[in-house]
Amino acid sequence: AFASLLGSTVAKAPTMASKAPLATFLADVTSQENDYFLRSFEALGVRLEQWENETPSQATMGFQNLIQEATSDACHYGEALSTLLAAEWSYLTWATSLGTKRPEAFYFAEWIDLHAIPEFQNFVGWLREETDRVGREADLELQEKMTGRFCSMMELEVAFFDDAYTAKQIH
């Protein structure tokens, strides 16, 4: 779903200058980050059928619904940016707050590294600037929609992490 949100946002971006950073990030998510997930699942003994057929939590269903809305033709570029910004900025803040400390398990350490590298920091910085630019140019109705999407995504991020701390192991 997240890759679809990125792809949709690339398509909605009004200029090549706006499309390029989004497309680059989409390429990273569908290659480097996807490879990370596959290797991590294998190391944890999680079979493909398990993670493809797992019943999603309420937070995950909320993500899926919000992302589906943000990919619709009716959703403005600014709303899609606000959705992405909430997700990515929260990961950047979390990962960079750890400094150089890393857990031993590669699937924890590499997840942190993916969200603390300079390229990711630069992308989130660009995403913040682009969202701010679109918001400044938007009318009040669009600004309110952008704010609503950002806040909804942040609430879902909190719920997602709360679920992670209370979930049963799947393997």
C-alpha positions in Angstrom: 0.0 0.0 0.0 2.8 2.4 0.9 4.5 2.0 -2.5 1.1 2.7 -4.1 0.9 6.0 -2.1 4.3 7.0 -3.3 3.5 6.1 -6.9 0.3 8.0 -6.8 2.1 11.0 -5.3 4.7 10.9 -8.1 1.8 11.0 -10.6 0.1 13.9 -8.8 3.3 16.0 -8.5 2.9 19.0 -10.7 6.5 19.3 -11.9 9.5 17.2 -12.7 11.3 18.9 -9.8 8.6 17.5 -7.5 8.4 14.1 -9.1 12.2 13.4 -9.0 12.7 13.1 -5.2 9.5 11.1 -4.8 10.4 8.7 -7.7 13.9 8.2 -6.2 12.4 7.4 -2.8 9.9 5.0 -4.5 12.8 3.2 -6.1 14.5 2.8 -2.7 11.3 1.5 -1.0 10.7 -1.0 -3.7 14.2 -2.3 -3.8 16.5 -1.7 -0.8 13.7 -1.5 1.8 11.8 -4.4 0.3 14.9 -6.6 0.3 15.4 -5.7 3.9 11.9 -6.9 4.8 12.4 -10.2 2.9 15.8 -10.9 4.6 14.4 -10.0 8.0 11.3 -12.2 7.7 13.6 -15.1 6.6 15.9 -14.5 9.6 12.9 -14.5 11.9 11.4 -17.6 10.4 8.3 -15.8 9.1 7.0 -17.6 6.0 5.6 -15.7 3.1 2.1 -17.1 3.7 2.2 -15.8 7.3 2.9 -12.2 6.5 0.8 -12.1 3.3 -2.2 -13.6 5.0 -1.9 -12.1 8.5 -5.1 -10.5 9.8 -4.2 -6.8 10.0 -4.5 -4.9 13.3 -7.0 -2.1 13.6 -4.0 0.4 13.2 -2.9 -1.4 10.0 -6.4 -1.3 8.6 -6.5 2.4 9.4 -3.2 2.8 7.5 -4.5 0.9 4.5 -7.7 3.0 4.4 -5.9 6.3 4.8 -3.4 5.3 2.1 -6.2 4.1 -0.2 -7.9 7.5 0.2 -4.7 9.4 -0.4 -4.1 7.5 -3.7 -7.6 8.3 -5.1 -7.9 10.7 -7.9 -10.0 12.9 -5.6 -7.1 13.4 -3.2 -5.0 16.5 -3.9 -1.2 16.3 -4.1 -0.9 18.3 -0.9 -3.0 15.7 1.0 -0.8 12.9 -0.3 2.3 14.8 0.7 0.9 15.4 4.2 0.2 11.7 4.6 3.8 10.8 3.5 5.3 13.5 5.7 3.7 12.3 8.9 4.9 8.7 8.3 8.5 9.5 7.2 9.1 12.4 9.6 8.1 10.2 12.6 10.6 7.5 11.4 13.4 10.0 10.9 12.8 11.5 14.4 12.8 8.1 16.0 15.9 6.8 14.1 18.1 9.8 14.6 17.2 10.1 18.3 19.2 6.9 18.8 22.6 8.4 17.8 25.1 5.7 16.9 23.6 3.0 19.3 22.4 -0.1 17.5 21.0 -3.4 18.6 22.9 -6.5 17.6 20.2 -8.1 15.5 20.6 -6.9 11.9 16.8 -6.5 11.4 16.7 -3.9 14.2 20.0 -2.2 13.4 19.4 -2.0 9.6 15.8 -0.6 10.1 17.3 2.2 12.2 20.0 2.8 9.6 17.5 3.0 6.7 15.8 5.8 8.5 18.9 7.7 9.8 21.1 7.9 6.7 21.7 11.3 5.1 19.7 10.4 2.0 16.6 9.7 4.1 17.2 12.9 6.1 17.5 14.9 2.9 14.3 13.4 1.5 12.3 14.1 4.7 13.7 17.7 4.6 12.6 18.1 1.0 9.2 16.5 1.9 8.7 19.1 4.7 9.7 22.0 2.4 7.4 20.7 -0.4 4.5 20.2 2.0 5.0 23.7 3.4 5.2 25.2 -0.1 2.0 23.5 -1.2 0.3 24.4 2.1 1.2 28.1 1.7 -0.2 28.2 -1.8 -3.4 26.3 -0.8 -6.8 27.7 0.1 -8.1 27.2 3.6 -10.1 24.1 2.7 -7.1 22.3 1.3 -4.9 23.4 4.2 -7.5 21.9 6.6 -7.5 18.6 4.6 -3.7 18.5 4.7 -3.7 19.1 8.4 -6.3 16.4 8.9 -4.4 13.8 6.9 -1.2 14.6 8.7 -2.9 14.3 12.2 -4.7 11.1 11.2 -1.5 9.5 10.0 0.3 10.5 13.2 -2.5 9.0 15.3 -2.1 5.8 13.2 1.7 5.7 13.7 1.2 5.9 17.5 -1.4 3.1 17.4 0.9 1.0 15.1 3.7 1.2 17.6 1.4 0.6 20.6 0.3 -2.5 18.7 3.9 -3.6 18.2 4.6 -3.4 21.9 1.5 -5.6 22.8 1.3 -8.0 19.8 1.8 -11.7 20.0 4.8 -13.0 18.0 3.8 -14.4 14.6 6.4 -17.1 14.4 
